[in-house]
């Protein structure tokens, strides 16, 4: 599992949280489960960094 920094717009506020997930898509799905009304969700980190 990797740590991803996910950002999303929830009720006009930008929320950034760190999540452990298998892939970036999985991290976004976990964020959507935590914040069902979230919009404009994306990963804020260098995915190709070793």
N, CA, C, O and CB atoms as a CASP TS submission, in Angstrom:
PFRMAT TS
TARGET T0000
AUTHOR 0000-0000-0000
METHOD Language model
MODEL 1
PARENT N/A
ATOM      1  N   UNK     1       0.838  -1.177   0.000  1.00  0.00           N
ATOM      2  CA  UNK     1       0.000   0.000   0.000  1.00  0.00           C
ATOM      3  C   UNK     1       0.886   1.244   0.000  1.00  0.00           C
ATOM      4  O   UNK     1       1.982   1.255   0.560  1.00  0.00           O
ATOM      5  CB  UNK     1      -0.955  -0.004   1.216  1.00  0.00           C
ATOM      6  N   UNK     2       0.379   2.278  -0.639  1.00  0.00           N
ATOM      7  CA  UNK     2       1.102   3.540  -0.728  1.00  0.00           C
ATOM      8  C   UNK     2       0.269   4.649  -0.100  1.00  0.00           C
ATOM      9  O   UNK     2      -0.946   4.525   0.059  1.00  0.00           O
ATOM     10  CB  UNK     2       1.443   3.879  -2.198  1.00  0.00           C
ATOM     11  N   UNK     3       0.940   5.719   0.249  1.00  0.00           N
ATOM     12  CA  UNK     3       0.275   6.878   0.837  1.00  0.00           C
ATOM     13  C   UNK     3       0.018   7.896  -0.270  1.00  0.00           C
ATOM     14  O   UNK     3       0.937   8.273  -0.997  1.00  0.00           O
ATOM     15  CB  UNK     3       1.132   7.502   1.990  1.00  0.00           C
ATOM     16  N   UNK     4      -1.234   8.342  -0.398  1.00  0.00           N
ATOM     17  CA  UNK     4      -1.618   9.308  -1.425  1.00  0.00           C
ATOM     18  C   UNK     4      -2.216  10.537  -0.762  1.00  0.00           C
ATOM     19  O   UNK     4      -2.967  10.427   0.208  1.00  0.00           O
ATOM     20  CB  UNK     4      -2.621   8.685  -2.428  1.00  0.00           C
ATOM     21  N   UNK     5      -1.881  11.700  -1.285  1.00  0.00           N
ATOM     22  CA  UNK     5      -2.502  12.946  -0.843  1.00  0.00           C
ATOM     23  C   UNK     5      -3.622  13.260  -1.826  1.00  0.00           C
ATOM     24  O   UNK     5      -3.373  13.511  -3.005  1.00  0.00           O
ATOM     25  CB  UNK     5      -1.454  14.128  -0.760  1.00  0.00           C
ATOM     26  N   UNK     6      -4.853  13.245  -1.331  1.00  0.00           N
ATOM     27  CA  UNK     6      -6.039  13.439  -2.168  1.00  0.00           C
ATOM     28  C   UNK     6      -6.678  14.776  -1.813  1.00  0.00           C
ATOM     29  O   UNK     6      -6.785  15.129  -0.639  1.00  0.00           O
ATOM     30  CB  UNK     6      -7.060  12.270  -1.984  1.00  0.00           C
ATOM     31  N   UNK     7      -7.097  15.508  -2.822  1.00  0.00           N
ATOM     32  CA  UNK     7      -7.751  16.785  -2.624  1.00  0.00           C
ATOM     33  C   UNK     7      -9.126  16.749  -3.276  1.00  0.00           C
ATOM     34  O   UNK     7      -9.309  16.173  -4.349  1.00  0.00           O
ATOM     35  CB  UNK     7      -6.898  17.937  -3.196  1.00  0.00           C
ATOM     36  N   UNK     8     -10.085  17.375  -2.608  1.00  0.00           N
ATOM     37  CA  UNK     8     -11.425  17.447  -3.161  1.00  0.00           C
ATOM     38  C   UNK     8     -12.166  18.657  -2.624  1.00  0.00           C
ATOM     39  O   UNK     8     -11.835  19.177  -1.559  1.00  0.00           O
ATOM     40  CB  UNK     8     -12.197  16.174  -2.852  1.00  0.00           C
ATOM     41  N   UNK     9     -13.157  19.097  -3.357  1.00  0.00           N
ATOM     42  CA  UNK     9     -13.965  20.247  -2.979  1.00  0.00           C
ATOM     43  C   UNK     9     -15.226  19.741  -2.286  1.00  0.00           C
ATOM     44  O   UNK     9     -16.063  19.080  -2.901  1.00  0.00           O
ATOM     45  CB  UNK     9     -14.319  21.127  -4.222  1.00  0.00           C
ATOM     46  N   UNK    10     -15.353  20.062  -0.980  1.00  0.00           N
ATOM     47  CA  UNK    10     -16.492  19.609  -0.183  1.00  0.00           C
ATOM     48  C   UNK    10     -17.188  20.837   0.389  1.00  0.00           C
ATOM     49  O   UNK    10     -16.616  21.548   1.216  1.00  0.00           O
ATOM     50  CB  UNK    10     -16.042  18.631   0.960  1.00  0.00           C
ATOM     51  N   UNK    11     -18.416  21.090  -0.047  1.00  0.00           N
ATOM     52  CA  UNK    11     -19.208  22.238   0.436  1.00  0.00           C
ATOM     53  C   UNK    11     -18.416  23.545   0.361  1.00  0.00           C
ATOM     54  O   UNK    11     -18.329  24.278   1.346  1.00  0.00           O
ATOM     55  CB  UNK    11     -19.668  21.994   1.885  1.00  0.00           C
ATOM     56  N   UNK    12     -17.847  23.831  -0.793  1.00  0.00           N
ATOM     57  CA  UNK    12     -17.106  25.065  -1.064  1.00  0.00           C
ATOM     58  C   UNK    12     -15.749  25.148  -0.356  1.00  0.00           C
ATOM     59  O   UNK    12     -15.087  26.183  -0.440  1.00  0.00           O
ATOM     60  CB  UNK    12     -17.941  26.241  -0.661  1.00  0.00           C
ATOM     61  N   UNK    13     -15.318  24.092   0.335  1.00  0.00           N
ATOM     62  CA  UNK    13     -14.017  24.081   1.006  1.00  0.00           C
ATOM     63  C   UNK    13     -13.119  23.024   0.367  1.00  0.00           C
ATOM     64  O   UNK    13     -13.583  21.941   0.012  1.00  0.00           O
ATOM     65  CB  UNK    13     -14.181  23.811   2.529  1.00  0.00           C
ATOM     66  N   UNK    14     -11.852  23.338   0.224  1.00  0.00           N
ATOM     67  CA  UNK    14     -10.881  22.389  -0.313  1.00  0.00           C
ATOM     68  C   UNK    14     -10.370  21.521   0.834  1.00  0.00           C
ATOM     69  O   UNK    14      -9.836  22.044   1.812  1.00  0.00           O
ATOM     70  CB  UNK    14      -9.699  23.128  -1.029  1.00  0.00           C
ATOM     71  N   UNK    15     -10.527  20.204   0.726  1.00  0.00           N
ATOM     72  CA  UNK    15     -10.106  19.272   1.759  1.00  0.00           C
ATOM     73  C   UNK    15      -8.957  18.437   1.202  1.00  0.00           C
ATOM     74  O   UNK    15      -9.065  17.846   0.127  1.00  0.00           O
ATOM     75  CB  UNK    15     -11.292  18.366   2.228  1.00  0.00           C
ATOM     76  N   UNK    16      -7.851  18.397   1.954  1.00  0.00           N
ATOM     77  CA  UNK    16      -6.697  17.580   1.590  1.00  0.00           C
ATOM     78  C   UNK    16      -6.477  16.550   2.687  1.00  0.00           C
ATOM     79  O   UNK    16      -6.319  16.909   3.854  1.00  0.00           O
ATOM     80  CB  UNK    16      -5.419  18.456   1.377  1.00  0.00           C
ATOM     81  N   UNK    17      -6.466  15.259   2.316  1.00  0.00           N
ATOM     82  CA  UNK    17      -6.197  14.225   3.311  1.00  0.00           C
ATOM     83  C   UNK    17      -5.226  13.202   2.737  1.00  0.00           C
ATOM     84  O   UNK    17      -5.166  12.983   1.527  1.00  0.00           O
ATOM     85  CB  UNK    17      -7.508  13.537   3.761  1.00  0.00           C
ATOM     86  N   UNK    18      -4.474  12.589   3.631  1.00  0.00           N
ATOM     87  CA  UNK    18      -3.574  11.501   3.254  1.00  0.00           C
ATOM     88  C   UNK    18      -4.309  10.188   3.441  1.00  0.00           C
ATOM     89  O   UNK    18      -4.926   9.954   4.480  1.00  0.00           O
ATOM     90  CB  UNK    18      -2.258  11.529   4.095  1.00  0.00           C
ATOM     91  N   UNK    19      -4.242   9.328   2.427  1.00  0.00           N
ATOM     92  CA  UNK    19      -4.889   8.021   2.486  1.00  0.00           C
ATOM     93  C   UNK    19      -3.900   6.940   2.091  1.00  0.00           C
ATOM     94  O   UNK    19      -3.029   7.160   1.249  1.00  0.00           O
ATOM     95  CB  UNK    19      -6.131   7.977   1.573  1.00  0.00           C
ATOM     96  N   UNK    20      -4.039   5.778   2.700  1.00  0.00           N
ATOM     97  CA  UNK    20      -3.289   4.609   2.264  1.00  0.00           C
ATOM     98  C   UNK    20      -4.188   3.822   1.314  1.00  0.00           C
ATOM     99  O   UNK    20      -5.333   3.510   1.642  1.00  0.00           O
ATOM    100  CB  UNK    20      -2.823   3.726   3.486  1.00  0.00           C
ATOM    101  N   UNK    21      -3.659   3.507   0.139  1.00  0.00           N
ATOM    102  CA  UNK    21      -4.446   2.783  -0.858  1.00  0.00           C
ATOM    103  C   UNK    21      -3.515   2.005  -1.777  1.00  0.00           C
ATOM    104  O   UNK    21      -2.299   2.198  -1.777  1.00  0.00           O
ATOM    105  CB  UNK    21      -5.332   3.755  -1.677  1.00  0.00           C
ATOM    106  N   UNK    22      -4.116   1.132  -2.550  1.00  0.00           N
ATOM    107  CA  UNK    22      -3.354   0.304  -3.477  1.00  0.00           C
ATOM    108  C   UNK    22      -2.971   1.093  -4.724  1.00  0.00           C
ATOM    109  O   UNK    22      -1.866   0.939  -5.246  1.00  0.00           O
ATOM    110  CB  UNK    22      -4.155  -0.941  -3.864  1.00  0.00           C
ATOM    111  N   UNK    23      -3.887   1.941  -5.202  1.00  0.00           N
ATOM    112  CA  UNK    23      -3.648   2.709  -6.418  1.00  0.00           C
ATOM    113  C   UNK    23      -4.285   4.095  -6.263  1.00  0.00           C
ATOM    114  O   UNK    23      -5.082   4.313  -5.351  1.00  0.00           O
ATOM    115  CB  UNK    23      -4.219   1.968  -7.670  1.00  0.00           C
ATOM    116  N   UNK    24      -3.935   5.024  -7.150  1.00  0.00           N
ATOM    117  CA  UNK    24      -4.576   6.345  -7.089  1.00  0.00           C
ATOM    118  C   UNK    24      -6.095   6.279  -7.264  1.00  0.00           C
ATOM    119  O   UNK    24      -6.831   7.018  -6.610  1.00  0.00           O
ATOM    120  CB  UNK    24      -3.986   7.250  -8.151  1.00  0.00           C
ATOM    121  N   UNK    25      -6.559   5.396  -8.147  1.00  0.00           N
ATOM    122  CA  UNK    25      -8.009   5.262  -8.349  1.00  0.00           C
ATOM    123  C   UNK    25      -8.698   4.755  -7.088  1.00  0.00           C
ATOM    124  O   UNK    25      -9.789   5.207  -6.741  1.00  0.00           O
ATOM    125  CB  UNK    25      -8.302   4.315  -9.521  1.00  0.00           C
ATOM    126  N   UNK    26      -8.053   3.811  -6.406  1.00  0.00           N
ATOM    127  CA  UNK    26      -8.614   3.287  -5.165  1.00  0.00           C
ATOM    128  C   UNK    26      -8.656   4.387  -4.100  1.00  0.00           C
ATOM    129  O   UNK    26      -9.625   4.474  -3.345  1.00  0.00           O
ATOM    130  CB  UNK    26      -7.789   2.077  -4.664  1.00  0.00           C
ATOM    131  N   UNK    27      -7.626   5.219  -4.031  1.00  0.00           N
ATOM    132  CA  UNK    27      -7.587   6.320  -3.065  1.00  0.00           C
ATOM    133  C   UNK    27      -8.720   7.311  -3.329  1.00  0.00           C
ATOM    134  O   UNK    27      -9.343   7.809  -2.391  1.00  0.00           O
ATOM    135  CB  UNK    27      -6.225   7.041  -3.123  1.00  0.00           C
ATOM    136  N   UNK    28      -8.985   7.594  -4.593  1.00  0.00           N
ATOM    137  CA  UNK    28     -10.080   8.509  -4.943  1.00  0.00           C
ATOM    138  C   UNK    28     -11.424   7.904  -4.547  1.00  0.00           C
ATOM    139  O   UNK    28     -12.299   8.622  -4.063  1.00  0.00           O
ATOM    140  CB  UNK    28     -10.064   8.830  -6.459  1.00  0.00           C
ATOM    141  N   UNK    29     -11.606   6.600  -4.742  1.00  0.00           N
ATOM    142  CA  UNK    29     -12.858   5.950  -4.354  1.00  0.00           C
ATOM    143  C   UNK    29     -13.061   5.974  -2.842  1.00  0.00           C
ATOM    144  O   UNK    29     -14.182   6.155  -2.367  1.00  0.00           O
ATOM    145  CB  UNK    29     -12.881   4.511  -4.857  1.00  0.00           C
ATOM    146  N   UNK    30     -11.971   5.790  -2.081  1.00  0.00           N
ATOM    147  CA  UNK    30     -12.065   5.871  -0.623  1.00  0.00           C
ATOM    148  C   UNK    30     -12.446   7.288  -0.201  1.00  0.00           C
ATOM    149  O   UNK    30     -13.267   7.471   0.698  1.00  0.00           O
ATOM    150  CB  UNK    30     -10.728   5.451   0.037  1.00  0.00           C
ATOM    151  N   UNK    31     -11.852   8.291  -0.848  1.00  0.00           N
ATOM    152  CA  UNK    31     -12.192   9.693  -0.564  1.00  0.00           C
ATOM    153  C   UNK    31     -13.673   9.947  -0.857  1.00  0.00           C
ATOM    154  O   UNK    31     -14.348  10.629  -0.087  1.00  0.00           O
ATOM    155  CB  UNK    31     -11.303  10.654  -1.403  1.00  0.00           C
ATOM    156  N   UNK    32     -14.175   9.405  -1.963  1.00  0.00           N
ATOM    157  CA  UNK    32     -15.584   9.590  -2.313  1.00  0.00           C
ATOM    158  C   UNK    32     -16.503   8.918  -1.307  1.00  0.00           C
ATOM    159  O   UNK    32     -17.599   9.414  -1.046  1.00  0.00           O
ATOM    160  CB  UNK    32     -15.859   9.043  -3.708  1.00  0.00           C
ATOM    161  N   UNK    33     -16.071   7.789  -0.732  1.00  0.00           N
ATOM    162  CA  UNK    33     -16.881   7.136   0.297  1.00  0.00           C
ATOM    163  C   UNK    33     -16.907   7.978   1.574  1.00  0.00           C
ATOM    164  O   UNK    33     -17.935   8.065   2.246  1.00  0.00           O
ATOM    165  CB  UNK    33     -16.336   5.723   0.600  1.00  0.00           C
ATOM    166  N   UNK    34     -15.773   8.596   1.902  1.00  0.00           N
ATOM    167  CA  UNK    34     -15.681   9.412   3.110  1.00  0.00           C
ATOM    168  C   UNK    34     -16.458  10.716   2.946  1.00  0.00           C
ATOM    169  O   UNK    34     -17.117  11.169   3.882  1.00  0.00           O
ATOM    170  CB  UNK    34     -14.212   9.708   3.445  1.00  0.00           C
ATOM    171  N   UNK    35     -16.382  11.319   1.759  1.00  0.00           N
ATOM    172  CA  UNK    35     -17.075  12.578   1.456  1.00  0.00           C
ATOM    173  C   UNK    35     -17.958  12.366   0.219  1.00  0.00           C
ATOM    174  O   UNK    35     -17.512  12.636  -0.896  1.00  0.00           O
ATOM    175  CB  UNK    35     -16.047  13.750   1.221  1.00  0.00           C
ATOM    176  N   UNK    36     -19.190  11.894   0.389  1.00  0.00           N
ATOM    177  CA  UNK    36     -20.043  11.592  -0.778  1.00  0.00           C
ATOM    178  C   UNK    36     -20.403  12.802  -1.639  1.00  0.00           C
ATOM    179  O   UNK    36     -20.688  12.647  -2.826  1.00  0.00           O
ATOM    180  CB  UNK    36     -21.307  10.950  -0.309  1.00  0.00           C
ATOM    181  N   UNK    37     -20.395  14.009  -1.055  1.00  0.00           N
ATOM    182  CA  UNK    37     -20.766  15.207  -1.816  1.00  0.00           C
ATOM    183  C   UNK    37     -19.554  15.889  -2.448  1.00  0.00           C
ATOM    184  O   UNK    37     -19.682  16.990  -2.982  1.00  0.00           O
ATOM    185  CB  UNK    37     -21.492  16.193  -0.913  1.00  0.00           C
ATOM    186  N   UNK    38     -18.401  15.265  -2.399  1.00  0.00           N
ATOM    187  CA  UNK    38     -17.167  15.884  -2.888  1.00  0.00           C
ATOM    188  C   UNK    38     -17.180  16.005  -4.413  1.00  0.00           C
ATOM    189  O   UNK    38     -17.739  15.169  -5.123  1.00  0.00           O
ATOM    190  CB  UNK    38     -15.944  15.070  -2.432  1.00  0.00           C
ATOM    191  N   UNK    39     -16.538  17.083  -4.890  1.00  0.00           N
ATOM    192  CA  UNK    39     -16.389  17.331  -6.322  1.00  0.00           C
ATOM    193  C   UNK    39     -14.923  17.622  -6.603  1.00  0.00           C
ATOM    194  O   UNK    39     -14.153  17.892  -5.681  1.00  0.00           O
ATOM    195  CB  UNK    39     -17.299  18.515  -6.797  1.00  0.00           C
ATOM    196  N   UNK    40     -14.535  17.568  -7.863  1.00  0.00           N
ATOM    197  CA  UNK    40     -13.199  17.960  -8.300  1.00  0.00           C
ATOM    198  C   UNK    40     -12.115  17.257  -7.481  1.00  0.00           C
ATOM    199  O   UNK    40     -11.257  17.908  -6.885  1.00  0.00           O
ATOM    200  CB  UNK    40     -13.033  19.476  -8.196  1.00  0.00           C
ATOM    201  N   UNK    41     -12.162  15.927  -7.457  1.00  0.00           N
ATOM    202  CA  UNK    41     -11.247  15.126  -6.652  1.00  0.00           C
ATOM    203  C   UNK    41     -10.038  14.741  -7.501  1.00  0.00           C
ATOM    204  O   UNK    41     -10.184  14.294  -8.639  1.00  0.00           O
ATOM    205  CB  UNK    41     -11.959  13.859  -6.094  1.00  0.00           C
ATOM    206  N   UNK    42      -8.848  14.919  -6.939  1.00  0.00           N
ATOM    207  CA  UNK    42      -7.634  14.528  -7.655  1.00  0.00           C
ATOM    208  C   UNK    42      -6.507  14.210  -6.681  1.00  0.00           C
ATOM    209  O   UNK    42      -6.573  14.545  -5.498  1.00  0.00           O
ATOM    210  CB  UNK    42      -7.200  15.637  -8.620  1.00  0.00           C
ATOM    211  N   UNK    43      -5.473  13.557  -7.203  1.00  0.00           N
ATOM    212  CA  UNK    43      -4.291  13.189  -6.433  1.00  0.00           C
ATOM    213  C   UNK    43      -3.272  14.304  -6.574  1.00  0.00           C
ATOM    214  O   UNK    43      -3.022  14.780  -7.682  1.00  0.00           O
ATOM    215  CB  UNK    43      -3.700  11.822  -6.906  1.00  0.00           C
ATOM    216  N   UNK    44      -2.669  14.735  -5.444  1.00  0.00           N
ATOM    217  CA  UNK    44      -1.692  15.848  -5.462  1.00  0.00           C
ATOM    218  C   UNK    44      -0.302  15.326  -5.210  1.00  0.00           C
ATOM    219  O   UNK    44       0.370  15.959  -4.396  1.00  0.00           O
ATOM    220  CB  UNK    44      -2.047  16.921  -4.410  1.00  0.00           C
ATOM    221  N   UNK    45       0.191  14.351  -5.740  1.00  0.00           N
ATOM    222  CA  UNK    45       1.575  13.977  -5.480  1.00  0.00           C
ATOM    223  C   UNK    45       2.192  13.384  -6.733  1.00  0.00           C
ATOM    224  O   UNK    45       1.502  12.980  -7.669  1.00  0.00           O
ATOM    225  CB  UNK    45       1.666  12.982  -4.312  1.00  0.00           C
ATOM    226  N   UNK    46       3.495  13.347  -6.715  1.00  0.00           N
ATOM    227  CA  UNK    46       4.225  12.793  -7.846  1.00  0.00           C
ATOM    228  C   UNK    46       4.081  11.268  -7.819  1.00  0.00           C
ATOM    229  O   UNK    46       4.702  10.602  -6.991  1.00  0.00           O
ATOM    230  CB  UNK    46       5.733  13.220  -7.807  1.00  0.00           C
ATOM    231  N   UNK    47       3.280  10.724  -8.703  1.00  0.00           N
ATOM    232  CA  UNK    47       2.997   9.290  -8.688  1.00  0.00           C
ATOM    233  C   UNK    47       4.163   8.449  -9.175  1.00  0.00           C
ATOM    234  O   UNK    47       4.220   7.253  -8.891  1.00  0.00           O
ATOM    235  CB  UNK    47       1.791   9.000  -9.530  1.00  0.00           C
ATOM    236  N   UNK    48       5.090   9.050  -9.901  1.00  0.00           N
ATOM    237  CA  UNK    48       6.167   8.283 -10.493  1.00  0.00           C
ATOM    238  C   UNK    48       7.463   8.387  -9.700  1.00  0.00           C
ATOM    239  O   UNK    48       8.504   7.898 -10.139  1.00  0.00           O
ATOM    240  CB  UNK    48       6.397   8.736 -11.903  1.00  0.00           C
ATOM    241  N   UNK    49       7.402   9.018  -8.542  1.00  0.00           N
ATOM    242  CA  UNK    49       8.584   9.159  -7.696  1.00  0.00           C
ATOM    243  C   UNK    49       8.871   7.837  -6.979  1.00  0.00           C
ATOM    244  O   UNK    49       7.948   7.187  -6.489  1.00  0.00           O
ATOM    245  CB  UNK    49       8.390  10.305  -6.669  1.00  0.00           C
ATOM    246  N   UNK    50      10.137   7.440  -6.917  1.00  0.00           N
ATOM    247  CA  UNK    50      10.477   6.186  -6.231  1.00  0.00           C
ATOM    248  C   UNK    50      10.873   6.441  -4.810  1.00  0.00           C
ATOM    249  O   UNK    50      11.193   5.503  -4.080  1.00  0.00           O
ATOM    250  CB  UNK    50      11.598   5.459  -6.951  1.00  0.00           C
TER
END
